[in-house]
Amino acid sequence: MATQQSKEHHVGEWATLRQTSTEIAEAIFEVAEYDEKKAEAIWEQQGNDEVLFRAFDKTKEDVLTWDGKTVERKNV
């Protein structure tokens, strides 16, 4: 079983490869219960409300990125 630190590191790499904010990637993995196949399916949907709520709860930023596309807090 991976440690929390290795999960975070992997999530960071995963986010970078997919041009996605780390906060969104972390939220995707939380919703997917750290199952990478489920996480990939959620990421492909590009707009899961639960993920976006969680992601914006993790930051004070008003703009995040999902697959290179801008997501604004005011639209969530």
C-alpha positions as CSV (number, residue, x, y, z in Angstrom):
1,M,0.0,0.0,0.0
2,A,1.3,3.4,-1.0
3,T,2.0,6.0,1.7
4,Q,0.1,9.3,1.6
5,Q,3.3,11.1,0.4
6,S,3.7,8.7,-2.6
7,K,0.0,9.1,-3.4
8,E,0.4,12.9,-3.4
9,H,3.5,12.7,-5.5
10,H,1.8,10.3,-8.0
11,V,-1.2,12.6,-8.2
12,G,1.0,15.6,-8.9
13,E,2.7,13.8,-11.8
14,W,-0.7,12.5,-13.0
15,A,-2.0,16.1,-13.0
16,T,1.0,17.5,-14.8
17,L,0.7,14.9,-17.6
18,R,-2.9,15.8,-18.1
19,Q,-2.6,19.6,-17.9
20,T,-4.9,19.6,-14.8
21,S,-4.6,21.5,-11.6
22,T,-3.3,19.5,-8.7
23,E,-6.4,20.4,-6.7
24,I,-8.6,18.9,-9.4
25,A,-6.4,15.8,-9.6
26,E,-6.5,15.3,-5.9
27,A,-10.3,15.7,-5.8
28,I,-10.6,13.2,-8.8
29,F,-8.6,10.6,-6.9
30,E,-10.6,11.2,-3.7
31,V,-13.9,10.6,-5.5
32,A,-12.3,7.6,-7.3
33,E,-11.1,6.2,-3.9
34,Y,-7.5,6.2,-5.4
35,D,-8.5,3.8,-8.2
36,E,-6.6,5.0,-11.2
37,K,-9.0,3.5,-13.7
38,K,-11.9,5.3,-12.1
39,A,-9.9,8.5,-11.8
40,E,-9.1,8.3,-15.5
41,A,-12.8,7.9,-16.3
42,I,-13.8,10.9,-14.1
43,W,-11.0,13.0,-15.7
44,E,-12.3,12.2,-19.2
45,Q,-15.8,13.5,-18.2
46,Q,-14.3,17.0,-17.6
47,G,-16.9,18.5,-15.4
48,N,-17.8,16.4,-12.5
49,D,-19.5,18.7,-10.0
50,E,-18.4,16.8,-6.9
51,V,-14.8,16.9,-8.1
52,L,-15.0,20.7,-8.8
53,F,-16.6,21.5,-5.4
54,R,-13.8,19.5,-3.6
55,A,-11.1,21.0,-5.8
56,F,-12.1,24.6,-5.0
57,D,-12.5,23.8,-1.3
58,K,-8.7,23.0,-1.4
59,T,-7.7,26.4,-2.7
60,K,-8.4,30.1,-2.6
61,E,-7.7,30.4,-6.3
62,D,-10.6,31.4,-8.5
63,V,-9.4,29.6,-11.6
64,L,-8.3,26.0,-12.0
65,T,-7.4,23.9,-15.1
66,W,-8.9,20.6,-16.3
67,D,-7.2,19.1,-19.3
68,G,-5.8,22.5,-20.3
69,K,-9.3,24.2,-20.0
70,T,-10.0,26.9,-17.5
71,V,-12.6,26.3,-14.8
72,E,-13.8,29.3,-12.8
73,R,-15.0,29.1,-9.3
74,K,-18.0,31.3,-10.1
75,N,-19.2,28.7,-12.6
76,V,-19.2,25.9,-10.1
